[in-house]
Structure formats: structure tokens, C-alpha cells
């Protein structure tokens, strides 16, 4: 006769539910890390059309943009980064400057 008193906790439905939730959390973490590594984050990695290319009216943005892009250009000329990293760093720098100092503000 199998009664619930004879069953071990690991054989219960609660233990199986916990294991299932842990498995789902692990899969979600793996999926998140994969998307971060491949640059597939929704919205965050989208190209920013026009940031830094149009005439900016905010002098703080222009100063931030010029300073950051000069530093990134120097890293490229020194051989510290390749062309792909240069494009990525420049895009991120423009996003940062636009977030801190809106170009039209």
C-alpha cells in the first residue's frame, strides 16, 4: 500500500513543480544571455537613424558627440579596436549623448 506518508518529498508534485520552474528559469536565462551576446535585444540595439548626422542645435550634445567620437576614432587609429567595434562604439556614444543632451534641445 502506497500512502502519502510513505512517499518521499522528492516524489511529490510540489517537488516536480519546483524543478520545472527552475528549468524554465534556466532556459530563460540562457535565452537572455544568447540574445545579449548576439545583439538581438529588442529596441536597445536598433540603429538610430539620424542621431549625430543632422545639424544639432544643442551645443552640449555637439560637444559630447565630438569628444566621444574623437576618442573612439583614436582607439581605431591606435589599433585597439576593429572597424566593427568602431561602428558599434560610435553608435552607442551617439545614443548616450542623445540621451543626456537631446540634439534638438
N, CA, C and O atoms as CSV, one atom per row, in Angstrom:
chain,resi,resn,atom,element,x,y,z
A,1,UNK,N,N,0.834,-1.167,0.000
A,1,UNK,CA,C,0.000,0.000,0.000
A,1,UNK,C,C,0.888,1.242,0.000
A,1,UNK,O,O,1.748,1.430,0.860
A,2,UNK,N,N,0.644,2.054,-0.975
A,2,UNK,CA,C,1.402,3.294,-1.080
A,2,UNK,C,C,0.561,4.437,-0.545
A,2,UNK,O,O,-0.476,4.783,-1.111
A,3,UNK,N,N,1.007,5.003,0.524
A,3,UNK,CA,C,0.300,6.154,1.094
A,3,UNK,C,C,1.192,7.372,0.983
A,3,UNK,O,O,2.391,7.268,0.728
A,4,UNK,N,N,0.587,8.518,1.179
A,4,UNK,CA,C,1.366,9.746,1.068
A,4,UNK,C,C,2.408,9.853,2.175
A,4,UNK,O,O,3.408,10.554,2.015
A,5,UNK,N,N,2.189,9.174,3.285
A,5,UNK,CA,C,3.157,9.197,4.379
A,5,UNK,C,C,4.409,8.417,4.010
A,5,UNK,O,O,5.488,8.694,4.534
A,6,UNK,N,N,4.275,7.434,3.104
A,6,UNK,CA,C,5.410,6.620,2.697
A,6,UNK,C,C,6.221,7.269,1.579
A,6,UNK,O,O,7.346,6.848,1.309
A,7,UNK,N,N,5.671,8.274,0.935
A,7,UNK,CA,C,6.347,8.895,-0.205
A,7,UNK,C,C,7.359,9.927,0.274
A,7,UNK,O,O,7.126,10.655,1.239
A,8,UNK,N,N,8.439,9.970,-0.397
A,8,UNK,CA,C,9.475,10.942,-0.113
A,8,UNK,C,C,9.077,12.280,-0.749
A,8,UNK,O,O,8.315,12.303,-1.716
A,9,UNK,N,N,9.590,13.389,-0.210
A,9,UNK,CA,C,9.240,14.705,-0.732
A,9,UNK,C,C,9.615,14.835,-2.212
A,9,UNK,O,O,8.898,15.473,-2.983
A,10,UNK,N,N,10.726,14.237,-2.600
A,10,UNK,CA,C,11.171,14.355,-3.990
A,10,UNK,C,C,10.236,13.654,-4.969
A,10,UNK,O,O,10.308,13.896,-6.174
A,11,UNK,N,N,9.373,12.799,-4.472
A,11,UNK,CA,C,8.396,12.124,-5.330
A,11,UNK,C,C,7.070,12.879,-5.382
A,11,UNK,O,O,6.137,12.424,-6.043
A,12,UNK,N,N,6.967,13.999,-4.717
A,12,UNK,CA,C,5.701,14.721,-4.667
A,12,UNK,C,C,5.558,15.662,-5.860
A,12,UNK,O,O,6.536,15.982,-6.536
A,13,UNK,N,N,4.341,16.092,-6.105
A,13,UNK,CA,C,4.074,17.011,-7.217
A,13,UNK,C,C,4.660,18.392,-6.946
A,13,UNK,O,O,4.964,19.118,-7.892
A,14,UNK,N,N,4.823,18.768,-5.703
A,14,UNK,CA,C,5.413,20.064,-5.362
A,14,UNK,C,C,6.887,20.096,-5.782
A,14,UNK,O,O,7.366,21.088,-6.332
A,15,UNK,N,N,7.584,19.009,-5.517
A,15,UNK,CA,C,8.991,18.934,-5.911
A,15,UNK,C,C,9.115,18.987,-7.431
A,15,UNK,O,O,10.018,19.641,-7.952
A,16,UNK,N,N,8.237,18.318,-8.135
A,16,UNK,CA,C,8.279,18.339,-9.599
A,16,UNK,C,C,7.957,19.732,-10.139
A,16,UNK,O,O,8.534,20.158,-11.140
A,17,UNK,N,N,7.051,20.432,-9.489
A,17,UNK,CA,C,6.727,21.799,-9.881
A,17,UNK,C,C,7.931,22.714,-9.685
A,17,UNK,O,O,8.235,23.540,-10.546
A,18,UNK,N,N,8.606,22.570,-8.568
A,18,UNK,CA,C,9.794,23.377,-8.286
A,18,UNK,C,C,10.874,23.115,-9.331
A,18,UNK,O,O,11.488,24.056,-9.833
A,19,UNK,N,N,11.109,21.872,-9.657
A,19,UNK,CA,C,12.114,21.520,-10.658
A,19,UNK,C,C,11.726,22.094,-12.019
A,19,UNK,O,O,12.583,22.584,-12.754
A,20,UNK,N,N,10.460,22.034,-12.350
A,20,UNK,CA,C,10.000,22.598,-13.619
A,20,UNK,C,C,10.216,24.107,-13.681
A,20,UNK,O,O,10.641,24.632,-14.710
A,21,UNK,N,N,9.927,24.796,-12.594
A,21,UNK,CA,C,10.136,26.243,-12.555
A,21,UNK,C,C,11.617,26.598,-12.648
A,21,UNK,O,O,11.986,27.568,-13.310
A,22,UNK,N,N,12.456,25.820,-11.989
A,22,UNK,CA,C,13.898,26.044,-12.079
A,22,UNK,C,C,14.376,25.828,-13.519
A,22,UNK,O,O,15.205,26.583,-14.028
A,23,UNK,N,N,13.846,24.800,-14.159
A,23,UNK,CA,C,14.210,24.544,-15.548
A,23,UNK,C,C,13.790,25.679,-16.471
A,23,UNK,O,O,14.556,26.086,-17.345
A,24,UNK,N,N,12.574,26.194,-16.281
A,24,UNK,CA,C,12.111,27.319,-17.092
A,24,UNK,C,C,12.967,28.562,-16.859
A,24,UNK,O,O,13.285,29.289,-17.800
A,25,UNK,N,N,13.336,28.802,-15.606
A,25,UNK,CA,C,14.186,29.951,-15.295
A,25,UNK,C,C,15.559,29.798,-15.951
A,25,UNK,O,O,16.121,30.774,-16.447
A,26,UNK,N,N,16.092,28.593,-15.955
A,26,UNK,CA,C,17.388,28.355,-16.592
A,26,UNK,C,C,17.305,28.581,-18.098
A,26,UNK,O,O,18.200,29.188,-18.686
A,27,UNK,N,N,16.239,28.099,-18.721
A,27,UNK,CA,C,16.066,28.325,-20.153
A,27,UNK,C,C,15.921,29.809,-20.475
A,27,UNK,O,O,16.479,30.284,-21.464
A,28,UNK,N,N,15.187,30.534,-19.659
A,28,UNK,CA,C,15.028,31.974,-19.871
A,28,UNK,C,C,16.369,32.692,-19.730
A,28,UNK,O,O,16.661,33.615,-20.490
A,29,UNK,N,N,17.175,32.279,-18.773
A,29,UNK,CA,C,18.487,32.893,-18.588
A,29,UNK,C,C,19.401,32.611,-19.769
A,29,UNK,O,O,20.110,33.505,-20.232
A,30,UNK,N,N,19.390,31.386,-20.257
A,30,UNK,CA,C,20.204,31.031,-21.419
A,30,UNK,C,C,19.761,31.830,-22.637
A,30,UNK,O,O,20.595,32.344,-23.382
A,31,UNK,N,N,18.459,31.935,-22.840
A,31,UNK,CA,C,17.925,32.691,-23.968
A,31,UNK,C,C,18.321,34.166,-23.856
A,31,UNK,O,O,18.681,34.786,-24.856
A,32,UNK,N,N,18.257,34.726,-22.657
A,32,UNK,CA,C,18.631,36.125,-22.462
A,32,UNK,C,C,20.097,36.375,-22.742
A,32,UNK,O,O,20.445,37.350,-23.408
A,33,UNK,N,N,20.957,35.512,-22.243
A,33,UNK,CA,C,22.393,35.657,-22.487
A,33,UNK,C,C,22.689,35.519,-23.970
A,33,UNK,O,O,23.505,36.265,-24.510
A,34,UNK,N,N,22.045,34.587,-24.628
A,34,UNK,CA,C,22.247,34.415,-26.072
A,34,UNK,C,C,21.858,35.682,-26.825
A,34,UNK,O,O,22.590,36.127,-27.709
A,35,UNK,N,N,20.719,36.263,-26.484
A,35,UNK,CA,C,20.285,37.473,-27.172
A,35,UNK,C,C,21.206,38.651,-26.895
A,35,UNK,O,O,21.431,39.477,-27.779
A,36,UNK,N,N,21.735,38.742,-25.699
A,36,UNK,CA,C,22.676,39.821,-25.399
A,36,UNK,C,C,23.956,39.620,-26.202
A,36,UNK,O,O,24.497,40.578,-26.754
A,37,UNK,N,N,24.443,38.388,-26.272
A,37,UNK,CA,C,25.682,38.119,-26.994
A,37,UNK,C,C,25.540,38.335,-28.495
A,37,UNK,O,O,26.497,38.750,-29.149
A,38,UNK,N,N,24.373,38.062,-29.044
A,38,UNK,CA,C,24.176,38.231,-30.481
A,38,UNK,C,C,23.660,39.605,-30.835
A,38,UNK,O,O,23.518,39.922,-32.016
A,39,UNK,N,N,23.378,40.427,-29.846
A,39,UNK,CA,C,22.918,41.778,-30.113
A,39,UNK,C,C,21.495,41.845,-30.595
A,39,UNK,O,O,21.131,42.769,-31.322
A,40,UNK,N,N,20.686,40.894,-30.210
A,40,UNK,CA,C,19.315,40.822,-30.701
A,40,UNK,C,C,18.305,41.380,-29.711
A,40,UNK,O,O,17.117,41.065,-29.790
A,41,UNK,N,N,18.767,42.206,-28.777
A,41,UNK,CA,C,17.818,42.780,-27.817
A,41,UNK,C,C,16.845,43.668,-28.555
A,41,UNK,O,O,17.246,44.488,-29.381
A,42,UNK,N,N,15.587,43.512,-28.267
A,42,UNK,CA,C,14.581,44.284,-28.986
A,42,UNK,C,C,14.637,45.747,-28.587
A,42,UNK,O,O,14.546,46.089,-27.408
A,43,UNK,N,N,14.787,46.600,-29.582
A,43,UNK,CA,C,14.777,48.026,-29.352
A,43,UNK,C,C,16.110,48.595,-28.909
A,43,UNK,O,O,16.515,49.644,-29.408
A,44,UNK,N,N,16.795,47.954,-28.004
A,44,UNK,CA,C,18.013,48.525,-27.460
A,44,UNK,C,C,19.144,48.555,-28.475
A,44,UNK,O,O,20.017,49.421,-28.402
A,45,UNK,N,N,19.142,47.628,-29.417
A,45,UNK,CA,C,20.224,47.575,-30.374
A,45,UNK,C,C,19.790,48.089,-31.747
A,45,UNK,O,O,20.533,47.949,-32.718
A,46,UNK,N,N,18.620,48.670,-31.839
A,46,UNK,CA,C,18.151,49.165,-33.123
A,46,UNK,C,C,18.987,50.354,-33.558
A,46,UNK,O,O,19.377,51.179,-32.731
A,47,UNK,N,N,19.266,50.446,-34.853
A,47,UNK,CA,C,20.046,51.580,-35.321
A,47,UNK,C,C,19.281,52.881,-35.108
A,47,UNK,O,O,18.054,52.918,-35.203
A,48,UNK,N,N,20.006,53.920,-34.827
A,48,UNK,CA,C,19.404,55.224,-34.583
A,48,UNK,C,C,19.599,56.087,-35.812
A,48,UNK,O,O,20.663,56.676,-36.003
A,49,UNK,N,N,18.604,56.159,-36.621
A,49,UNK,CA,C,18.696,56.923,-37.857
A,49,UNK,C,C,18.775,58.406,-37.539
A,49,UNK,O,O,17.911,58.964,-36.863
A,50,UNK,N,N,19.812,59.018,-38.032
A,50,UNK,CA,C,19.907,60.461,-37.935
A,50,UNK,C,C,20.583,61.010,-36.701
A,50,UNK,O,O,20.909,62.198,-36.689
A,51,UNK,N,N,20.815,60.233,-35.666
A,51,UNK,CA,C,21.468,60.787,-34.469
A,51,UNK,C,C,22.903,61.122,-34.838
A,51,UNK,O,O,23.669,60.267,-35.285
A,52,UNK,N,N,23.238,62.356,-34.645
A,52,UNK,CA,C,24.604,62.791,-34.898
A,52,UNK,C,C,24.871,63.182,-36.333
A,52,UNK,O,O,25.900,63.796,-36.612
A,53,UNK,N,N,23.972,62.845,-37.270
A,53,UNK,CA,C,24.218,63.185,-38.660
A,53,UNK,C,C,23.545,64.492,-39.045
A,53,UNK,O,O,24.066,65.230,-39.880
A,54,UNK,N,N,22.410,64.786,-38.456
A,54,UNK,CA,C,21.725,66.044,-38.747
A,54,UNK,C,C,22.358,67.161,-37.934
A,54,UNK,O,O,23.060,66.918,-36.953
A,55,UNK,N,N,22.097,68.383,-38.358
A,55,UNK,CA,C,22.612,69.534,-37.621
A,55,UNK,C,C,21.943,69.598,-36.257
A,55,UNK,O,O,20.720,69.705,-36.162
A,56,UNK,N,N,22.747,69.532,-35.204
A,56,UNK,CA,C,22.214,69.563,-33.848
A,56,UNK,C,C,22.194,71.009,-33.361
A,56,UNK,O,O,23.105,71.789,-33.638
A,57,UNK,N,N,21.136,71.345,-32.632
A,57,UNK,CA,C,21.017,72.700,-32.109
A,57,UNK,C,C,21.441,72.800,-30.653
A,57,UNK,O,O,21.539,73.904,-30.117
A,58,UNK,N,N,21.692,71.685,-30.012
A,58,UNK,CA,C,22.095,71.679,-28.611
A,58,UNK,C,C,23.627,71.642,-28.538
A,58,UNK,O,O,24.228,70.631,-28.903
A,59,UNK,N,N,24.267,72.720,-28.074
A,59,UNK,CA,C,25.734,72.739,-28.028
A,59,UNK,C,C,26.320,71.670,-27.103
A,59,UNK,O,O,27.420,71.177,-27.353
A,60,UNK,N,N,25.605,71.307,-26.044
A,60,UNK,CA,C,26.105,70.260,-25.144
A,60,UNK,C,C,26.143,68.916,-25.865
A,60,UNK,O,O,27.066,68.127,-25.662
A,61,UNK,N,N,25.138,68.654,-26.712
A,61,UNK,CA,C,25.135,67.417,-27.491
A,61,UNK,C,C,26.303,67.410,-28.470
A,61,UNK,O,O,27.005,66.406,-28.595
A,62,UNK,N,N,26.513,68.528,-29.166
A,62,UNK,CA,C,27.602,68.615,-30.154
A,62,UNK,C,C,28.943,68.378,-29.477
A,62,UNK,O,O,29.783,67.654,-30.011
A,63,UNK,N,N,29.159,68.979,-28.302
A,63,UNK,CA,C,30.410,68.792,-27.584
A,63,UNK,C,C,30.579,67.333,-27.153
A,63,UNK,O,O,31.656,66.759,-27.317
A,64,UNK,N,N,29.531,66.740,-26.610
A,64,UNK,CA,C,29.576,65.333,-26.189
A,64,UNK,C,C,29.871,64.434,-27.382
A,64,UNK,O,O,30.733,63.558,-27.312
A,65,UNK,N,N,29.152,64.659,-28.476
A,65,UNK,CA,C,29.331,63.841,-29.684
A,65,UNK,C,C,30.746,63.955,-30.220
A,65,UNK,O,O,31.380,62.946,-30.529
A,66,UNK,N,N,31.241,65.178,-30.330
A,66,UNK,CA,C,32.577,65.378,-30.885
A,66,UNK,C,C,33.659,64.770,-30.001
A,66,UNK,O,O,34.609,64.168,-30.501
A,67,UNK,N,N,33.516,64.926,-28.691
A,67,UNK,CA,C,34.512,64.389,-27.763
A,67,UNK,C,C,34.520,62.865,-27.798
A,67,UNK,O,O,35.581,62.248,-27.890
A,68,UNK,N,N,33.352,62.268,-27.726
A,68,UNK,CA,C,33.288,60.799,-27.690
A,68,UNK,C,C,33.717,60.173,-29.014
A,68,UNK,O,O,34.430,59.169,-29.021
A,69,UNK,N,N,33.293,60.750,-30.121
A,69,UNK,CA,C,33.688,60.168,-31.412
A,69,UNK,C,C,35.181,60.347,-31.661
A,69,UNK,O,O,35.805,59.495,-32.293
A,70,UNK,N,N,35.765,61.446,-31.172
A,70,UNK,CA,C,37.216,61.633,-31.314
A,70,UNK,C,C,37.965,60.552,-30.532
A,70,UNK,O,O,38.957,60.008,-31.016
A,71,UNK,N,N,37.497,60.246,-29.342
A,71,UNK,CA,C,38.136,59.198,-28.536
A,71,UNK,C,C,38.029,57.844,-29.232
A,71,UNK,O,O,38.985,57.069,-29.240
A,72,UNK,N,N,36.877,57.565,-29.809
A,72,UNK,CA,C,36.678,56.281,-30.487
A,72,UNK,C,C,37.516,56.218,-31.753
A,72,UNK,O,O,38.091,55.174,-32.062
A,73,UNK,N,N,37.594,57.321,-32.491
A,73,UNK,CA,C,38.439,57.363,-33.685
A,73,UNK,C,C,39.903,57.134,-33.329
A,73,UNK,O,O,40.627,56.464,-34.064
A,74,UNK,N,N,40.336,57.691,-32.202
A,74,UNK,CA,C,41.716,57.497,-31.751
A,74,UNK,C,C,41.965,56.020,-31.412
A,74,UNK,O,O,43.034,55.486,-31.708
A,75,UNK,N,N,40.982,55.366,-30.794
A,75,UNK,CA,C,41.130,53.942,-30.484
A,75,UNK,C,C,41.280,53.125,-31.758
A,75,UNK,O,O,42.050,52.165,-31.792
A,76,UNK,N,N,40.544,53.499,-32.815
A,76,UNK,CA,C,40.650,52.796,-34.090
A,76,UNK,C,C,42.015,53.029,-34.718
A,76,UNK,O,O,42.645,52.090,-35.203
A,77,UNK,N,N,42.474,54.272,-34.713
A,77,UNK,CA,C,43.770,54.570,-35.332
A,77,UNK,C,C,44.929,53.948,-34.556
A,77,UNK,O,O,45.968,53.642,-35.141
A,78,UNK,N,N,44.762,53.758,-33.244
A,78,UNK,CA,C,45.797,53.113,-32.434
A,78,UNK,C,C,45.768,51.592,-32.562
A,78,UNK,O,O,46.659,50.906,-32.060
A,79,UNK,N,N,44.759,51.072,-33.227
A,79,UNK,CA,C,44.658,49.628,-33.422
A,79,UNK,C,C,44.058,48.886,-32.247
A,79,UNK,O,O,44.169,47.662,-32.171
A,80,UNK,N,N,43.421,49.601,-31.324
A,80,UNK,CA,C,42.829,48.944,-30.162
A,80,UNK,C,C,41.511,48.256,-30.492
A,80,UNK,O,O,41.138,47.282,-29.838
A,81,UNK,N,N,40.803,48.758,-31.505
A,81,UNK,CA,C,39.523,48.178,-31.905
A,81,UNK,C,C,39.508,48.015,-33.417
A,81,UNK,O,O,40.263,48.670,-34.135
A,82,UNK,N,N,38.641,47.135,-33.884
A,82,UNK,CA,C,38.493,46.951,-35.327
A,82,UNK,C,C,37.335,47.815,-35.836
A,82,UNK,O,O,36.693,48.528,-35.066
A,83,UNK,N,N,37.083,47.738,-37.138
A,83,UNK,CA,C,36.068,48.593,-37.759
A,83,UNK,C,C,34.656,48.299,-37.229
A,83,UNK,O,O,33.857,49.219,-37.054
A,84,UNK,N,N,34.354,47.038,-36.978
A,84,UNK,CA,C,33.029,46.682,-36.462
A,84,UNK,C,C,32.816,47.261,-35.063
A,84,UNK,O,O,31.749,47.798,-34.764
A,85,UNK,N,N,33.829,47.151,-34.215
A,85,UNK,CA,C,33.733,47.726,-32.871
A,85,UNK,C,C,33.642,49.253,-32.947
A,85,UNK,O,O,32.936,49.881,-32.157
A,86,UNK,N,N,34.363,49.842,-33.904
A,86,UNK,CA,C,34.317,51.293,-34.083
A,86,UNK,C,C,32.898,51.756,-34.379
A,86,UNK,O,O,32.420,52.726,-33.791
A,87,UNK,N,N,32.225,51.061,-35.292
A,87,UNK,CA,C,30.835,51.414,-35.619
A,87,UNK,C,C,29.928,51.246,-34.408
A,87,UNK,O,O,29.085,52.100,-34.133
A,88,UNK,N,N,30.106,50.133,-33.677
A,88,UNK,CA,C,29.278,49.865,-32.505
A,88,UNK,C,C,29.520,50.902,-31.408
A,88,UNK,O,O,28.568,51.423,-30.827
A,89,UNK,N,N,30.774,51.198,-31.125
A,89,UNK,CA,C,31.092,52.177,-30.087
A,89,UNK,C,C,30.584,53.562,-30.465
A,89,UNK,O,O,30.088,54.298,-29.612
A,90,UNK,N,N,30.706,53.920,-31.739
A,90,UNK,CA,C,30.222,55.223,-32.191
A,90,UNK,C,C,28.712,55.305,-32.040
A,90,UNK,O,O,28.184,56.320,-31.586
A,91,UNK,N,N,28.021,54.244,-32.417
A,91,UNK,CA,C,26.558,54.234,-32.301
A,91,UNK,C,C,26.137,54.375,-30.840
A,91,UNK,O,O,25.218,55.130,-30.524
A,92,UNK,N,N,26.806,53.651,-29.957
A,92,UNK,CA,C,26.476,53.732,-28.536
A,92,UNK,C,C,26.804,55.112,-27.962
A,92,UNK,O,O,26.060,55.636,-27.133
A,93,UNK,N,N,27.909,55.691,-28.401
A,93,UNK,CA,C,28.276,57.024,-27.923
A,93,UNK,C,C,27.220,58.042,-28.344
A,93,UNK,O,O,26.840,58.908,-27.555
A,94,UNK,N,N,26.748,57.940,-29.580
A,94,UNK,CA,C,25.711,58.858,-30.043
A,94,UNK,C,C,24.417,58.664,-29.268
A,94,UNK,O,O,23.726,59.635,-28.960
A,95,UNK,N,N,24.086,57.422,-28.953
A,95,UNK,CA,C,22.896,57.158,-28.139
A,95,UNK,C,C,23.049,57.775,-26.748
A,95,UNK,O,O,22.114,58.383,-26.226
A,96,UNK,N,N,24.211,57.617,-26.163
A,96,UNK,CA,C,24.455,58.158,-24.827
A,96,UNK,C,C,24.350,59.676,-24.827
A,96,UNK,O,O,23.693,60.261,-23.967
A,97,UNK,N,N,25.000,60.306,-25.794
A,97,UNK,CA,C,24.955,61.773,-25.872
A,97,UNK,C,C,23.530,62.261,-26.130
A,97,UNK,O,O,23.096,63.253,-25.544
A,98,UNK,N,N,22.806,61.568,-27.002
A,98,UNK,CA,C,21.433,61.966,-27.296
A,98,UNK,C,C,20.536,61.768,-26.076
A,98,UNK,O,O,19.582,62.520,-25.880
A,99,UNK,N,N,20.835,60.768,-25.263
A,99,UNK,CA,C,20.056,60.557,-24.040
A,99,UNK,C,C,20.320,61.617,-22.987
A,99,UNK,O,O,19.408,62.052,-22.284
A,100,UNK,N,N,21.584,62.030,-22.884
A,100,UNK,CA,C,21.941,63.037,-21.886
A,100,UNK,C,C,21.583,64.450,-22.345
A,100,UNK,O,O,21.095,65.269,-21.566
A,101,UNK,N,N,21.833,64.713,-23.617
A,101,UNK,CA,C,21.617,66.046,-24.174
A,101,UNK,C,C,20.864,65.899,-25.493
A,101,UNK,O,O,21.496,65.685,-26.528
A,102,UNK,N,N,19.551,66.004,-25.493
A,102,UNK,CA,C,18.798,65.838,-26.741
A,102,UNK,C,C,19.310,66.784,-27.828
A,102,UNK,O,O,19.481,67.975,-27.568
A,103,UNK,N,N,19.561,66.276,-29.047
A,103,UNK,CA,C,20.180,67.072,-30.103
A,103,UNK,C,C,19.376,68.325,-30.474
A,103,UNK,O,O,19.952,69.342,-30.859
A,104,UNK,N,N,18.071,68.249,-30.359
A,104,UNK,CA,C,17.248,69.391,-30.764
A,104,UNK,C,C,16.874,70.269,-29.581
A,104,UNK,O,O,16.080,71.197,-29.731
A,105,UNK,N,N,17.428,69.994,-28.412
A,105,UNK,CA,C,17.022,70.707,-27.208
A,105,UNK,C,C,17.927,71.802,-26.878
A,105,UNK,O,O,17.717,72.499,-25.886
